[in-house]
């Protein structure tokens, strides 16, 4: 089986009700979803701000575009579903 590169989301252990953060990483297709990865290329976060009546959700995404382009040129595939 030939190993292929995959760009995927990886959980961070610490999360609270107000903040959920995941790493955008490059890994191998045979590695676990939250296991080892080759390189971290970004961060994806969801923040829930509390207001008196309802929640306001804010999504923040930061990606190193040079490294993303490098891995896409190497043949990395983007995983469509977060794990």
C-alpha positions in Angstrom: 0.0 0.0 0.0 1.4 3.3 -1.0 1.3 6.0 1.7 -0.5 9.2 0.7 -0.5 12.6 2.4 -3.8 13.9 3.8 -4.7 17.4 5.2 -7.0 17.0 8.1 -8.3 18.5 11.4 -6.8 17.2 14.6 -8.4 17.7 18.0 -6.6 19.5 20.9 -7.2 17.9 24.3 -8.2 21.0 26.1 -11.6 22.4 25.2 -14.4 24.2 27.1 -18.0 25.1 26.4 -17.0 28.5 25.1 -14.0 27.4 23.0 -13.4 24.5 20.7 -10.0 24.4 18.9 -8.6 22.1 16.2 -5.3 22.0 14.4 -5.1 21.8 10.6 -2.3 19.2 10.0 -0.7 17.1 7.3 -0.5 13.4 8.1 -0.4 10.0 6.4 -3.6 8.3 5.3 -2.9 5.3 7.6 -2.4 7.3 10.8 -5.1 7.8 13.4 -7.2 10.9 13.1 -5.8 12.4 16.3 -2.5 10.6 16.1 0.9 11.6 14.7 1.2 14.2 12.0 4.0 15.5 9.8 3.4 19.3 10.0 1.0 21.8 11.6 -0.2 24.2 8.9 -3.0 26.0 10.7 -5.6 26.4 13.4 -9.4 26.3 13.3 -11.4 27.6 16.3 -15.0 28.1 17.3 -15.8 30.6 20.1 -19.2 30.9 21.8 -19.7 34.3 23.4 -22.4 34.5 26.0 -25.0 37.2 25.9 -27.9 37.6 28.3 -30.3 35.8 26.0 -28.4 33.9 23.4 -25.0 32.8 22.2 -23.0 34.5 19.4 -20.7 32.0 17.6 -17.5 33.2 16.0 -15.3 31.0 13.8 -11.6 31.8 13.3 -9.4 30.0 10.8 -5.6 30.7 10.3 -3.7 28.8 7.6 -0.1 29.1 6.4 -0.8 29.4 2.6 2.8 28.8 1.5 2.9 25.4 3.3 -0.6 24.5 2.2 0.5 25.1 -1.4 3.6 23.1 -0.9 1.7 20.0 0.4 -0.9 20.3 -2.3 1.8 20.3 -4.9 3.2 17.1 -3.2 -0.1 15.4 -3.9 -1.8 15.8 -0.5 -5.6 15.3 -0.4 -7.9 17.4 1.7 -10.1 15.3 4.0 -13.7 16.4 3.6 -15.0 15.3 7.0 -13.5 16.5 10.3 -12.5 13.6 12.5 
